[in-house]
Amino acid sequence: MPTARSPSSSSVASSWTLPAGMRATKATRALAALYEARPDAALSESEVEAALAAAGAPVNKVTVYRMLDRFAAAGLLHKQVDAARVTRFALASQDEDTAVPRFECGDCHRQFRLAQGSARVQSALKQVLAALATAGHESLAVDVAVRGRCAGCAHPAGGAAA
């Protein structure tokens, strides 16, 4: 994530720094606070819109899309499309070259970051990207999504770890 703080971003959530030129409005502060409170969340536009309204920062759908797109363009959020073709936004990895593997439940559509074995996954992804770059391809990006049923949906009596 970017490290230089703009003067207007001092009240933004502590781990967030707004990109140059982006004002620290009530809505942008609420968006930063939302992702700081839910760092593993991969939220759709409508989920973000509802969460901002619940946090006392109601904004229209167009403003939410613009904020999410700007945060993604600045490298603060990662934009991905799930199995239902819904665009979701999650916190971007600290390492720009790292894709964050995620598991998506086909029943409840929650998404979980996959940390276990991440080093091996990253190694394999770097090899794939290197092979593509050697073939002359440019501006490469990788999204890793594993789909199935989460523990909570597969075994409802046992409960789910959120």
Beta strands, then each sheet from edge to edge (+ up, - down):
strand 1: 42-44
strand 2: 77-81
strand 3: 87-91
strand 4: 102-105
strand 5: 111-113
strand 6: 145-148
sheet 1: 1+ 3- 2+
sheet 2: 5+ 4- 6-
end
